[in-house]
Amino acid sequence: MATEYQTGKYEKIVLAGPYADVVEDRTRAYAMANYNNGIDMKIEVI
């Protein structure tokens, strides 16, 4: 998800389900480690 988000084709990532919070944390951590941009990602957990 972080890789696709970096392409600029998506405005935000929307996550839902029992593991959405965990996936959000892991996606942000991956983005920080690989793109130095985890904090600025627009991720919505519903």
Secondary structure as GFF3:
##gff-version 3
##sequence-region A 1 46
A	DSSP	alpha_helix	2	5	.	.	.	ID=ss1
A	DSSP	beta_strand	13	15	.	.	.	ID=ss2
A	DSSP	alpha_helix	20	35	.	.	.	ID=ss3
A	DSSP	beta_strand	43	45	.	.	.	ID=ss4
###
